[in-house]
Amino acid sequence: MNKKISKITNEWKRFSHLFNRQEIPAKKILLHEGQISKTAFYIEKGCLRSWFNNNGKDITFQFFFEGQGVSSIESFMTSQPGLFNVESIEPCIIHSISKKDFQFIVDNSPAIKKEIEENILQRLFFYQKLFLSRIKDNPEKRYKELLTQHPEILQRIPQHYIASYLGITPVSLSRIRNRR
């Protein structure tokens, strides 16, 4: 195991008592759009998605898997209403933490604070790529990129969520898949 990974894992273990382990079913909403996020989540097992309602249409814009943290970071850090929902796609084991306990960890561990800042920066890069892809790429190109960059999504996520993520209908997704 990489020494850096081992060190940060041990650092997180120091604060494990601050997390609440939960087993949740599929299709459970952990954060509702418009609510203030008071909790952040770490996924031990399972998959979550972020989505919002656009005039009655469900728009998925991100998936999260084992080993990833999830929150509406803007809402969590500023106590403003969240812009999206966080929902389980499959049964999950998650570990939740309150804002107060999260802040305690950040204040008491420079290594974890640095890791969180790096993760937030990576999330920003992800959103930039997603935004630009929606403007310049056609759905078929977005699908091919998803296929090469994130094949786990195609293996684990229901087709209607993938279609929503790509900004197309399930029928259009089926046509694109059949062209291959």
DOSE-164870 format. One line per 2 residues: for each residue x negated, y, z of C-alpha. Coordinates in steps of 0.001 Angstrom, whole numbers, plus 500000, padded with zeros to 6 digits. Layout:
residues N
X,Y,Z; ...
end
This chain:
residues 180
500000,500000,500000; 498800,503502,499177
497367,505226,502306; 499325,508420,501594
502618,506473,501344; 501784,504502,504475
501000,507696,506415; 504222,509468,505400
506264,506305,506102; 504814,506167,509608
505557,509863,510006; 509221,509296,509104
509376,506354,511551; 508484,508770,514364
511845,510452,513774; 513984,507397,512951
515946,507795,516200; 517462,511010,514776
519180,509164,511908; 522554,507421,512060
522737,504169,510044; 526039,503589,508264
527427,500921,505970; 529915,502483,503581
532156,501007,500885; 532156,501924,497199
534065,505071,496229; 533632,506768,499620
533208,510525,499398; 530501,511720,501792
530821,515397,500870; 533793,517099,499258
533333,519943,496803; 533978,523208,498689
533000,521785,502097; 529962,522989,504001
527355,520237,504084; 526360,519472,507665
524623,516184,506872; 521859,514878,504627
521601,511217,503626; 518852,508715,502920
519825,505665,500836; 518518,502358,502147
520698,500281,499793; 523171,501214,497098
523901,504079,494772; 525503,507501,495108
526504,510089,492548; 526999,513854,492569
529981,515172,490642; 532361,518092,490398
535877,518674,489169; 536177,520760,485989
539854,521507,485344; 540872,518008,486428
537960,516309,484671; 535355,514449,486726
531816,515529,485674; 528943,513386,487002
525559,515087,486935; 523236,512962,489027
522753,509442,490387; 520762,508481,493487
519332,505086,494377; 517419,503314,497140
514679,505373,498737; 516160,508740,497753
517570,511518,499878; 520838,513238,499011
522605,516383,500095; 524062,519525,498706
520801,521202,499671; 522102,524702,498942
525079,524153,501239; 523049,522230,503822
520447,524997,504134; 522701,528083,503802
526000,526874,505321; 527818,527967,502166
530514,525748,500593; 529073,522924,498483
529471,523010,494717; 529961,519260,494240
531058,515944,495723; 528731,513169,496877
530287,509725,496475; 529185,506102,496759
529392,504064,493557; 528745,500726,495211
528665,499564,498847; 525776,501358,500532
523637,501449,503612; 522778,505068,504306
521077,506945,507102; 522534,510349,507899
520976,513246,509740; 522387,516497,511049
521070,519880,509986; 519735,520518,513505
517791,517238,513600; 516571,517730,510027
515247,521168,510958; 513550,519672,514037
511688,517202,511798; 510649,519916,509320
509435,522125,512190; 507430,519303,513761
505901,517513,510794; 503889,519427,508188
503524,516205,506144; 507287,515646,505947
507896,519331,505250; 505473,519100,502306
507163,515931,501018; 510606,517589,501217
509343,520660,499360; 507906,518399,496632
511240,516548,496368; 513175,519820,496073
510798,520960,493328; 511287,517643,491483
515061,518077,491781; 514752,521582,490302
512764,520178,487357; 515415,517488,486887
518201,520088,486773; 516259,522218,484277
515781,519224,481968; 519450,518270,482304
520579,521822,481556; 518367,522152,478492
519298,518693,477235; 522989,519590,477365
522283,522666,475221; 519877,521284,472617
520377,517496,472402; 523253,515566,470888
524903,512785,472957; 523059,510018,471107
519677,511557,471929; 520731,512015,475584
521758,508342,475686; 518445,507168,474174
516482,509240,476702; 518540,507763,479527
517873,504286,478141; 514093,504804,478092
513664,506973,481194; 516264,505477,483566
517314,501975,482470; 518452,501215,486052
521340,503636,485521; 522598,501643,482545
522301,498394,484518; 524083,499518,487686
526445,502362,486869; 529969,501911,485418
530279,503114,481817; 532827,505847,482566
530355,507536,484954; 527557,507246,482392
529817,508809,479743; 530670,511651,482147
526975,512143,482887; 526202,512339,479166
529069,514779,478597; 531050,512435,476332
534097,510173,476482; 533794,506453,477255
534922,505752,473655; 532075,507906,472281
529617,506118,474543; 530852,502772,473252
530306,503931,469660; 526766,505112,470431
525932,501796,472125; 527306,499819,469182
525045,501675,466710; 521937,500188,468290
end
